[in-house]
Amino acid sequence: MTSRAGEARLRRANIGDVRVAECWRRGQAGWPSTFPVAQAPNAPLLAALAGRAIAAANPRGRVHDLGRAIFVLGLLVWAWEEATSGVNWFRRLLGVAGLVRIVGSAPRRP
């Protein structure tokens, strides 16, 4: 296949040809498409990651506590959504594991 027709069919992929919205849509569909195990983070998980970053940037004080609260709440919402409406058994199990982890790490009151 050294002809120009063969070269036209084997065009190189260029990330510049893909728009951000298309990348986001593909990420939300998950990978692999037949049994999604990994996907781009959704809104609750992005909020949780932002809260974790806020808490990490401020080791003490109210801002740290606020960041931790945002992290736990975002993770709780994400885990609940995965546990109740995950696309397959693995994602639902991942949600249940997240819920167990959050409940298990909750502070104990005397």
N, CA, C and O atoms as a printed pandas DataFrame, in Angstrom:
     atom_number atom_name residue_name chain_id  residue_number  x_coord  y_coord  z_coord
0              1         N          MET        A               1    0.825   -1.188    0.000
1              2        CA          MET        A               1    0.000    0.000    0.000
2              3         C          MET        A               1    0.864    1.244    0.000
3              4         O          MET        A               1    0.921    1.965    0.996
4              5         N          THR        A               2    1.494    1.482   -1.043
5              6        CA          THR        A               2    2.314    2.682   -1.140
6              7         C          THR        A               2    1.659    3.731   -2.018
7              8         O          THR        A               2    2.258    4.770   -2.296
8              9         N          SER        A               3    0.453    3.473   -2.453
9             10        CA          SER        A               3   -0.219    4.441   -3.316
10            11         C          SER        A               3   -0.797    5.585   -2.491
11            12         O          SER        A               3   -0.934    5.485   -1.271
12            13         N          ARG        A               4   -1.125    6.645   -3.161
13            14        CA          ARG        A               4   -1.722    7.800   -2.492
14            15         C          ARG        A               4   -3.091    7.463   -1.901
15            16         O          ARG        A               4   -3.466    8.018   -0.868
16            17         N          ALA        A               5   -3.832    6.576   -2.532
17            18        CA          ALA        A               5   -5.143    6.175   -2.004
18            19         C          ALA        A               5   -4.974    5.478   -0.656
19            20         O          ALA        A               5   -5.763    5.709    0.261
20            21         N          GLY        A               6   -3.959    4.632   -0.525
21            22        CA          GLY        A               6   -3.684    3.969    0.746
22            23         C          GLY        A               6   -3.274    4.950    1.818
23            24         O          GLY        A               6   -3.661    4.793    2.976
24            25         N          GLU        A               7   -2.500    5.955    1.464
25            26        CA          GLU        A               7   -2.079    6.973    2.415
26            27         C          GLU        A               7   -3.257    7.816    2.884
27            28         O          GLU        A               7   -3.302    8.226    4.044
28            29         N          ALA        A               8   -4.198    8.075    2.005
29            30        CA          ALA        A               8   -5.368    8.880    2.367
30            31         C          ALA        A               8   -6.228    8.146    3.390
31            32         O          ALA        A               8   -6.782    8.764    4.299
32            33         N          ARG        A               9   -6.340    6.828    3.241
33            34        CA          ARG        A               9   -7.141    6.049    4.191
34            35         C          ARG        A               9   -6.478    5.958    5.553
35            36         O          ARG        A               9   -7.180    5.876    6.561
36            37         N          LEU        A              10   -5.166    5.969    5.622
37            38        CA          LEU        A              10   -4.424    5.826    6.868
38            39         C          LEU        A              10   -3.965    7.185    7.390
39            40         O          LEU        A              10   -2.781    7.390    7.659
40            41         N          ARG        A              11   -4.897    8.095    7.528
41            42        CA          ARG        A              11   -4.576    9.431    8.017
42            43         C          ARG        A              11   -4.190    9.386    9.496
43            44         O          ARG        A              11   -4.832    8.690   10.282
44            45         N          ARG        A              12   -3.173   10.106    9.867
45            46        CA          ARG        A              12   -2.729   10.149   11.254
46            47         C          ARG        A              12   -3.757   10.849   12.124
47            48         O          ARG        A              12   -4.411   11.801   11.699
48            49         N          ALA        A              13   -3.888   10.361   13.346
49            50        CA          ALA        A              13   -4.797   10.994   14.303
50            51         C          ALA        A              13   -4.167   12.290   14.794
51            52         O          ALA        A              13   -2.958   12.364   15.009
52            53         N          ASN        A              14   -4.984   13.289   14.963
53            54        CA          ASN        A              14   -4.519   14.588   15.427
54            55         C          ASN        A              14   -5.450   15.041   16.546
55            56         O          ASN        A              14   -6.651   15.203   16.326
56            57         N          ILE        A              15   -4.910   15.245   17.735
57            58        CA          ILE        A              15   -5.725   15.641   18.877
58            59         C          ILE        A              15   -6.396   16.993   18.626
59            60         O          ILE        A              15   -7.433   17.290   19.219
60            61         N          GLY        A              16   -5.814   17.802   17.761
61            62        CA          GLY        A              16   -6.413   19.091   17.434
62            63         C          GLY        A              16   -7.725   18.960   16.690
63            64         O          GLY        A              16   -8.516   19.903   16.653
64            65         N          ASP        A              17   -7.968   17.790   16.089
65            66        CA          ASP        A              17   -9.220   17.556   15.372
66            67         C          ASP        A              17  -10.383   17.231   16.305
67            68         O          ASP        A              17  -11.538   17.260   15.881
68            69         N          VAL        A              18  -10.094   16.926   17.560
69            70        CA          VAL        A              18  -11.133   16.537   18.510
70            71         C          VAL        A              18  -11.441   17.720   19.425
71            72         O          VAL        A              18  -10.540   18.299   20.032
72            73         N          ARG        A              19  -12.700   18.063   19.515
73            74        CA          ARG        A              19  -13.127   19.174   20.368
74            75         C          ARG        A              19  -13.263   18.709   21.814
75            76         O          ARG        A              19  -13.414   17.517   22.081
76            77         N          VAL        A              20  -13.207   19.662   22.746
77            78        CA          VAL        A              20  -13.308   19.353   24.173
78            79         C          VAL        A              20  -14.633   18.668   24.471
79            80         O          VAL        A              20  -14.672   17.703   25.234
80            81         N          ALA        A              21  -15.713   19.152   23.880
81            82        CA          ALA        A              21  -17.027   18.554   24.116
82            83         C          ALA        A              21  -17.061   17.095   23.665
83            84         O          ALA        A              21  -17.682   16.257   24.319
84            85         N          GLU        A              22  -16.404   16.792   22.563
85            86        CA          GLU        A              22  -16.350   15.416   22.074
86            87         C          GLU        A              22  -15.532   14.534   23.020
87            88         O          GLU        A              22  -15.908   13.391   23.281
88            89         N          CYS        A              23  -14.429   15.053   23.528
89            90        CA          CYS        A              23  -13.627   14.292   24.500
90            91         C          CYS        A              23  -14.437   14.025   25.764
91            92         O          CYS        A              23  -14.394   12.924   26.315
92            93         N          TRP        A              24  -15.173   15.034   26.221
93            94        CA          TRP        A              24  -15.997   14.882   27.425
94            95         C          TRP        A              24  -17.073   13.812   27.189
95            96         O          TRP        A              24  -17.305   12.965   28.052
96            97         N          ARG        A              25  -17.727   13.853   26.024
97            98        CA          ARG        A              25  -18.774   12.878   25.714
98            99         C          ARG        A              25  -18.195   11.470   25.680
99           100         O          ARG        A              25  -18.788   10.536   26.220
100          101         N          ARG        A              26  -17.052   11.322   25.053
101          102        CA          ARG        A              26  -16.411   10.008   24.996
102          103         C          ARG        A              26  -16.024    9.525   26.387
103          104         O          ARG        A              26  -16.171    8.343   26.699
104          105         N          GLY        A              27  -15.533   10.429   27.217
105          106        CA          GLY        A              27  -15.146   10.067   28.579
106          107         C          GLY        A              27  -16.325    9.655   29.427
107          108         O          GLY        A              27  -16.197    8.767   30.269
108          109         N          GLN        A              28  -17.468   10.276   29.225
109          110        CA          GLN        A              28  -18.655    9.931   29.995
110          111         C          GLN        A              28  -19.213    8.571   29.584
111          112         O          GLN        A              28  -19.869    7.902   30.383
112          113         N          ALA        A              29  -18.959    8.166   28.363
113          114        CA          ALA        A              29  -19.436    6.857   27.904
114          115         C          ALA        A              29  -18.670    5.731   28.589
115          116         O          ALA        A              29  -19.204    4.633   28.748
116          117         N          GLY        A              30  -17.451    5.979   28.990
117          118        CA          GLY        A              30  -16.667    4.989   29.711
118          119         C          GLY        A              30  -15.797    4.146   28.801
119          120         O          GLY        A              30  -15.934    4.157   27.577
120          121         N          TRP        A              31  -14.888    3.410   29.446
121          122        CA          TRP        A              31  -13.983    2.546   28.724
122          123         C          TRP        A              31  -13.876    1.215   29.450
123          124         O          TRP        A              31  -13.772    1.229   30.676
124          125         N          PRO        A              32  -13.894    0.123   28.817
125          126        CA          PRO        A              32  -14.276   -0.083   27.424
126          127         C          PRO        A              32  -15.773    0.137   27.242
127          128         O          PRO        A              32  -16.536    0.047   28.204
128          129         N          SER        A              33  -16.188    0.419   26.036
129          130        CA          SER        A              33  -17.584    0.794   25.807
130          131         C          SER        A              33  -18.553   -0.357   26.080
131          132         O          SER        A              33  -19.715   -0.106   26.397
132          133         N          THR        A              34  -18.112   -1.601   25.967
133          134        CA          THR        A              34  -19.014   -2.728   26.210
134          135         C          THR        A              34  -19.219   -3.017   27.690
135          136         O          THR        A              34  -20.249   -3.584   28.057
136          137         N          PHE        A              35  -18.276   -2.649   28.553
137          138        CA          PHE        A              35  -18.368   -2.881   29.995
138          139         C          PHE        A              35  -17.575   -1.780   30.690
139          140         O          PHE        A              35  -16.443   -2.011   31.114
140          141         N          PRO        A              36  -18.162   -0.570   30.815
141          142        CA          PRO        A              36  -17.404    0.570   31.341
142          143         C          PRO        A              36  -16.868    0.338   32.750
143          144         O          PRO        A              36  -17.630    0.110   33.690
144          145         N          VAL        A              37  -15.574    0.398   32.875
145          146        CA          VAL        A              37  -14.903    0.294   34.164
146          147         C          VAL        A              37  -14.374    1.660   34.571
147          148         O          VAL        A              37  -14.430    2.026   35.745
148          149         N          ALA        A              38  -13.866    2.406   33.617
149          150        CA          ALA        A              38  -13.316    3.736   33.873
150          151         C          ALA        A              38  -14.037    4.751   33.002
151          152         O          ALA        A              38  -14.399    4.464   31.861
152          153         N          GLN        A              39  -14.240    5.934   33.552
153          154        CA          GLN        A              39  -14.833    7.016   32.785
154          155         C          GLN        A              39  -14.350    8.339   33.353
155          156         O          GLN        A              39  -13.779    8.391   34.443
156          157         N          ALA        A              40  -14.584    9.402   32.603
157          158        CA          ALA        A              40  -14.194   10.732   33.084
158          159         C          ALA        A              40  -15.021   11.065   34.326
159          160         O          ALA        A              40  -16.170   10.635   34.430
160          161         N          PRO        A              41  -14.461   11.816   35.261
161          162        CA          PRO        A              41  -15.190   12.137   36.487
162          163         C          PRO        A              41  -16.461   12.935   36.200
163          164         O          PRO        A              41  -16.482   13.802   35.326
164          165         N          ASN        A              42  -17.526   12.625   36.954
165          166        CA          ASN        A              42  -18.756   13.395   36.841
166          167         C          ASN        A              42  -18.732   14.530   37.868
167          168         O          ASN        A              42  -17.760   14.673   38.609
168          169         N          ALA        A              43  -19.787   15.328   37.913
169          170        CA          ALA        A              43  -19.800   16.539   38.752
170          171         C          ALA        A              43  -19.549   16.260   40.239
171          172         O          ALA        A              43  -18.726   16.957   40.833
172          173         N          PRO        A              44  -20.215   15.274   40.880
173          174        CA          PRO        A              44  -19.924   15.034   42.297
174          175         C          PRO        A              44  -18.478   14.637   42.563
175          176         O          PRO        A              44  -17.900   15.035   43.574
176          177         N          LEU        A              45  -17.897   13.859   41.667
177          178        CA          LEU        A              45  -16.505   13.459   41.860
178          179         C          LEU        A              45  -15.552   14.623   41.639
179          180         O          LEU        A              45  -14.537   14.730   42.327
180          181         N          LEU        A              46  -15.864   15.492   40.693
181          182        CA          LEU        A              46  -15.049   16.701   40.495
182          183         C          LEU        A              46  -15.130   17.607   41.722
183          184         O          LEU        A              46  -14.126   18.190   42.131
184          185         N          ALA        A              47  -16.326   17.728   42.310
185          186        CA          ALA        A              47  -16.479   18.532   43.534
186          187         C          ALA        A              47  -15.664   17.918   44.668
187          188         O          ALA        A              47  -15.013   18.636   45.428
188          189         N          ALA        A              48  -15.698   16.589   44.784
189          190        CA          ALA        A              48  -14.922   15.916   45.829
190          191         C          ALA        A              48  -13.432   16.163   45.648
191          192         O          ALA        A              48  -12.724   16.430   46.620
192          193         N          LEU        A              49  -12.954   16.077   44.421
193          194        CA          LEU        A              49  -11.533   16.317   44.164
194          195         C          LEU        A              49  -11.154   17.765   44.458
195          196         O          LEU        A              49  -10.070   18.029   44.978
196          197         N          ALA        A              50  -12.041   18.704   44.127
197          198        CA          ALA        A              50  -11.777   20.113   44.440
198          199         C          ALA        A              50  -11.727   20.320   45.946
199          200         O          ALA        A              50  -10.862   21.039   46.447
200          201         N          GLY        A              51  -12.645   19.697   46.667
201          202        CA          GLY        A              51  -12.635   19.797   48.131
202          203         C          GLY        A              51  -11.366   19.223   48.722
203          204         O          GLY        A              51  -10.809   19.779   49.669
204          205         N          ARG        A              52  -10.911   18.121   48.171
205          206        CA          ARG        A              52   -9.664   17.515   48.659
206          207         C          ARG        A              52   -8.470   18.433   48.403
207          208         O          ARG        A              52   -7.568   18.541   49.234
208          209         N          ALA        A              53   -8.475   19.088   47.252
209          210        CA          ALA        A              53   -7.388   20.022   46.940
210          211         C          ALA        A              53   -7.415   21.217   47.889
211          212         O          ALA        A              53   -6.364   21.681   48.332
212          213         N          ILE        A              54   -8.600   21.714   48.202
213          214        CA          ILE        A              54   -8.729   22.837   49.145
214          215         C          ILE        A              54   -8.218   22.428   50.517
215          216         O          ILE        A              54   -7.475   23.175   51.154
216          217         N          ALA        A              55   -8.614   21.244   50.974
217          218        CA          ALA        A              55   -8.169   20.759   52.284
218          219         C          ALA        A              55   -6.658   20.550   52.311
219          220         O          ALA        A              55   -6.012   20.843   53.317
220          221         N          ALA        A              56   -6.095   20.051   51.229
221          222        CA          ALA        A              56   -4.653   19.803   51.183
222          223         C          ALA        A              56   -3.858   21.108   51.159
223          224         O          ALA        A              56   -2.753   21.178   51.695
224          225         N          ALA        A              57   -4.424   22.136   50.537
225          226        CA          ALA        A              57   -3.726   23.419   50.445
226          227         C          ALA        A              57   -3.761   24.190   51.754
227          228         O          ALA        A              57   -2.943   25.084   51.975
228          229         N          ASN        A              58   -4.701   23.849   52.619
229          230        CA          ASN        A              58   -4.852   24.535   53.909
230          231         C          ASN        A              58   -4.844   23.489   55.018
231          232         O          ASN        A              58   -5.896   22.941   55.348
232          233         N          PRO        A              59   -3.680   23.198   55.601
233          234        CA          PRO        A              59   -3.574   22.093   56.550
234          235         C          PRO        A              59   -4.351   22.265   57.847
235          236         O          PRO        A              59   -4.616   21.281   58.537
236          237         N          ARG        A              60   -4.722   23.492   58.194
237          238        CA          ARG        A              60   -5.446   23.726   59.455
238          239         C          ARG        A              60   -6.511   24.791   59.257
239          240         O          ARG        A              60   -6.469   25.574   58.308
240          241         N          GLY        A              61   -7.460   24.800   60.172
241          242        CA          GLY        A              61   -8.434   25.884   60.198
242          243         C          GLY        A              61   -9.747   25.560   59.511
243          244         O          GLY        A              61  -10.004   24.433   59.088
244          245         N          ARG        A              62  -10.569   26.601   59.420
245          246        CA          ARG        A              62  -11.915   26.450   58.869
246          247         C          ARG        A              62  -11.916   26.101   57.381
247          248         O          ARG        A              62  -12.770   25.343   56.923
248          249         N          VAL        A              63  -10.976   26.643   56.635
249          250        CA          VAL        A              63  -10.915   26.354   55.202
250          251         C          VAL        A              63  -10.609   24.871   54.986
251          252         O          VAL        A              63  -11.176   24.237   54.096
252          253         N          HIS        A              64   -9.713   24.326   55.803
253          254        CA          HIS        A              64   -9.407   22.899   55.733
254          255         C          HIS        A              64  -10.657   22.069   56.033
255          256         O          HIS        A              64  -10.967   21.113   55.322
256          257         N          ASP        A              65  -11.365   22.448   57.092
257          258        CA          ASP        A              65  -12.584   21.724   57.460
258          259         C          ASP        A              65  -13.641   21.819   56.363
259          260         O          ASP        A              65  -14.333   20.841   56.081
260          261         N          LEU        A              66  -13.767   22.982   55.750
261          262        CA          LEU        A              66  -14.715   23.148   54.652
262          263         C          LEU        A              66  -14.325   22.265   53.464
263          264         O          LEU        A              66  -15.183   21.622   52.859
264          265         N          GLY        A              67  -13.048   22.236   53.136
265          266        CA          GLY        A              67  -12.570   21.385   52.057
266          267         C          GLY        A              67  -12.847   19.920   52.323
267          268         O          GLY        A              67  -13.267   19.193   51.423
268          269         N          ARG        A              68  -12.616   19.478   53.550
269          270        CA          ARG        A              68  -12.909   18.077   53.908
270          271         C          ARG        A              68  -14.395   17.780   53.804
271          272         O          ARG        A              68  -14.786   16.706   53.345
272          273         N          ALA        A              69  -15.229   18.728   54.229
273          274        CA          ALA        A              69  -16.680   18.525   54.143
274          275         C          ALA        A              69  -17.126   18.416   52.689
275          276         O          ALA        A              69  -17.951   17.565   52.356
276          277         N          ILE        A              70  -16.590   19.269   51.825
277          278        CA          ILE        A              70  -16.918   19.205   50.396
278          279         C          ILE        A              70  -16.454   17.873   49.818
279          280         O          ILE        A              70  -17.164   17.254   49.026
280          281         N          PHE        A              71  -15.267   17.437   50.215
281          282        CA          PHE        A              71  -14.733   16.162   49.742
282          283         C          PHE        A              71  -15.652   14.999   50.128
283          284         O          PHE        A              71  -16.015   14.178   49.286
284          285         N          VAL        A              72  -16.020   14.941   51.406
285          286        CA          VAL        A              72  -16.851   13.827   51.881
286          287         C          VAL        A              72  -18.230   13.872   51.245
287          288         O          VAL        A              72  -18.750   12.837   50.830
288          289         N          LEU        A              73  -18.830   15.047   51.162
289          290        CA          LEU        A              73  -20.155   15.167   50.563
290          291         C          LEU        A              73  -20.139   14.795   49.075
291          292         O          LEU        A              73  -21.018   14.071   48.608
292          293         N          GLY        A              74  -19.154   15.284   48.343
293          294        CA          GLY        A              74  -19.035   14.933   46.934
294          295         C          GLY        A              74  -18.826   13.450   46.729
295          296         O          GLY        A              74  -19.432   12.849   45.843
296          297         N          LEU        A              75  -17.969   12.857   47.546
297          298        CA          LEU        A              75  -17.708   11.422   47.448
298          299         C          LEU        A              75  -18.948   10.618   47.828
299          300         O          LEU        A              75  -19.224    9.578   47.230
300          301         N          LEU        A              76  -19.690   11.095   48.813
301          302        CA          LEU        A              76  -20.919   10.425   49.230
302          303         C          LEU        A              76  -21.952   10.431   48.101
303          304         O          LEU        A              76  -22.570    9.405   47.818
304          305         N          VAL        A              77  -22.136   11.579   47.462
305          306        CA          VAL        A              77  -23.089   11.670   46.352
306          307         C          VAL        A              77  -22.642   10.783   45.198
307          308         O          VAL        A              77  -23.458   10.070   44.613
308          309         N          TRP        A              78  -21.352   10.820   44.864
309          310        CA          TRP        A              78  -20.837    9.983   43.783
310          311         C          TRP        A              78  -21.065    8.502   44.087
311          312         O          TRP        A              78  -21.548    7.760   43.232
312          313         N          ALA        A              79  -20.717    8.069   45.308
313          314        CA          ALA        A              79  -20.859    6.661   45.682
314          315         C          ALA        A              79  -22.330    6.240   45.655
315          316         O          ALA        A              79  -22.650    5.142   45.200
316          317         N          TRP        A              80  -23.217    7.099   46.134
317          318        CA          TRP        A              80  -24.644    6.780   46.125
318          319         C          TRP        A              80  -25.153    6.614   44.687
319          320         O          TRP        A              80  -25.878    5.668   44.381
320          321         N          GLU        A              81  -24.767    7.540   43.819
321          322        CA          GLU        A              81  -25.194    7.445   42.424
322          323         C          GLU        A              81  -24.665    6.177   41.763
323          324         O          GLU        A              81  -25.392    5.519   41.019
324          325         N          GLU        A              82  -23.417    5.832   42.023
325          326        CA          GLU        A              82  -22.847    4.612   41.444
326          327         C          GLU        A              82  -23.534    3.370   42.001
327          328         O          GLU        A              82  -23.824    2.431   41.260
328          329         N          ALA        A              83  -23.797    3.364   43.320
329          330        CA          ALA        A              83  -24.405    2.190   43.951
330          331         C          ALA        A              83  -25.841    1.978   43.483
331          332         O          ALA        A              83  -26.284    0.837   43.345
332          333         N          THR        A              84  -26.564    3.055   43.238
333          334        CA          THR        A              84  -27.976    2.918   42.878
334          335         C          THR        A              84  -28.227    2.882   41.374
335          336         O          THR        A              84  -29.211    2.290   40.931
336          337         N          SER        A              85  -27.361    3.500   40.586
337          338        CA          SER        A              85  -27.627    3.542   39.148
338          339         C          SER        A              85  -26.366    3.352   38.311
339          340         O          SER        A              85  -26.255    3.918   37.223
340          341         N          GLY        A              86  -25.422    2.567   38.805
341          342        CA          GLY        A              86  -24.220    2.262   38.026
342          343         C          GLY        A              86  -24.572    1.482   36.775
343          344         O          GLY        A              86  -25.578    0.773   36.756
344          345         N          VAL        A              87  -23.768    1.597   35.729
345          346        CA          VAL        A              87  -24.099    0.990   34.442
346          347         C          VAL        A              87  -23.888   -0.526   34.410
347          348         O          VAL        A              87  -24.412   -1.202   33.524
348          349         N          ASN        A              88  -23.132   -1.064   35.361
349          350        CA          ASN        A              88  -22.916   -2.513   35.400
350          351         C          ASN        A              88  -22.623   -2.925   36.841
351          352         O          ASN        A              88  -22.547   -2.077   37.730
352          353         N          TRP        A              89  -22.460   -4.212   37.067
353          354        CA          TRP        A              89  -22.258   -4.696   38.429
354          355         C          TRP        A              89  -20.970   -4.175   39.044
355          356         O          TRP        A              89  -20.914   -3.939   40.250
356          357         N          PHE        A              90  -19.938   -3.994   38.238
357          358        CA          PHE        A              90  -18.671   -3.494   38.772
358          359         C          PHE        A              90  -18.818   -2.070   39.288
359          360         O          PHE        A              90  -18.327   -1.747   40.369
360          361         N          ARG        A              91  -19.496   -1.211   38.516
361          362        CA          ARG        A              91  -19.676    0.185   38.941
362          363         C          ARG        A              91  -20.562    0.259   40.189
363          364         O          ARG        A              91  -20.316    1.085   41.068
364          365         N          ARG        A              92  -21.588   -0.594   40.276
365          366        CA          ARG        A              92  -22.440   -0.607   41.476
366          367         C          ARG        A              92  -21.642   -1.080   42.682
367          368         O          ARG        A              92  -21.793   -0.536   43.776
368          369         N          LEU        A              93  -20.797   -2.082   42.495
369          370        CA          LEU        A              93  -19.937   -2.561   43.575
370          371         C          LEU        A              93  -18.952   -1.476   44.010
371          372         O          LEU        A              93  -18.677   -1.323   45.200
372          373         N          LEU        A              94  -18.430   -0.734   43.054
373          374        CA          LEU        A              94  -17.535    0.379   43.363
374          375         C          LEU        A              94  -18.249    1.428   44.214
375          376         O          LEU        A              94  -17.670    1.970   45.155
376          377         N          GLY        A              95  -19.510    1.712   43.879
377          378        CA          GLY        A              95  -20.307    2.656   44.668
378          379         C          GLY        A              95  -20.537    2.160   46.084
379          380         O          GLY        A              95  -20.416    2.927   47.039
380          381         N          VAL        A              96  -20.868    0.884   46.228
381          382        CA          VAL        A              96  -21.075    0.314   47.562
382          383         C          VAL        A              96  -19.780    0.371   48.370
383          384         O          VAL        A              96  -19.805    0.692   49.558
384          385         N          ALA        A              97  -18.654    0.062   47.736
385          386        CA          ALA        A              97  -17.360    0.138   48.427
386          387         C          ALA        A              97  -17.074    1.568   48.877
387          388         O          ALA        A              97  -16.551    1.783   49.970
388          389         N          GLY        A              98  -17.415    2.543   48.040
389          390        CA          GLY        A              98  -17.239    3.942   48.427
390          391         C          GLY        A              98  -18.101    4.313   49.618
391          392         O          GLY        A              98  -17.644    5.010   50.524
392          393         N          LEU        A              99  -19.352    3.851   49.624
393          394        CA          LEU        A              99  -20.240    4.127   50.764
394          395         C          LEU        A              99  -19.715    3.487   52.043
395          396         O          LEU        A              99  -19.728    4.111   53.105
396          397         N          VAL        A             100  -19.254    2.248   51.942
397          398        CA          VAL        A             100  -18.699    1.555   53.115
398          399         C          VAL        A             100  -17.476    2.305   53.637
399          400         O          VAL        A             100  -17.301    2.447   54.847
400          401         N          ARG        A             101  -16.642    2.777   52.734
401          402        CA          ARG        A             101  -15.431    3.521   53.130
402          403         C          ARG        A             101  -15.788    4.823   53.834
403          404         O          ARG        A             101  -15.173    5.175   54.841
404          405         N          ILE        A             102  -16.782    5.540   53.306
405          406        CA          ILE        A             102  -17.186    6.809   53.925
406          407         C          ILE        A             102  -17.778    6.567   55.312
407          408         O          ILE        A             102  -17.427    7.259   56.268
408          409         N          VAL        A             103  -18.666    5.596   55.421
409          410        CA          VAL        A             103  -19.280    5.293   56.724
410          411         C          VAL        A             103  -18.227    4.770   57.698
411          412         O          VAL        A             103  -18.250    5.113   58.880
412          413         N          GLY        A             104  -17.320    3.955   57.216
413          414        CA          GLY        A             104  -16.263    3.406   58.076
414          415         C          GLY        A             104  -15.290    4.441   58.573
415          416         O          GLY        A             104  -14.684    4.263   59.629
416          417         N          SER        A             105  -15.124    5.533   57.824
417          418        CA          SER        A             105  -14.167    6.555   58.238
418          419         C          SER        A             105  -14.830    7.722   58.959
419          420         O          SER        A             105  -14.166    8.701   59.300
420          421         N          ALA        A             106  -16.130    7.621   59.192
421          422        CA          ALA        A             106  -16.843    8.698   59.897
422          423         C          ALA        A             106  -16.317    8.770   61.338
423          424         O          ALA        A             106  -16.041    7.745   61.961
424          425         N          PRO        A             107  -16.186    9.987   61.847
425          426        CA          PRO        A             107  -15.684   10.129   63.225
426          427         C          PRO        A             107  -16.665    9.523   64.224
427          428         O          PRO        A             107  -17.880    9.654   64.077
428          429         N          ARG        A             108  -16.128    8.870   65.223
429          430        CA          ARG        A             108  -16.941    8.255   66.276
430          431         C          ARG        A             108  -17.234    9.283   67.373
431          432         O          ARG        A             108  -16.348   10.013   67.819
432          433         N          ARG        A             109  -18.465    9.318   67.780
433          434        CA          ARG        A             109  -18.845   10.219   68.897
434          435         C          ARG        A             109  -19.074    9.378   70.142
435          436         O          ARG        A             109  -19.708    8.325   70.071
436          437         N          PRO        A             110  -18.561    9.835   71.288
437          438        CA          PRO        A             110  -18.730    9.056   72.535
438          439         C          PRO        A             110  -20.149    9.092   73.055
439          440         O          PRO        A             110  -20.444    8.489   74.087
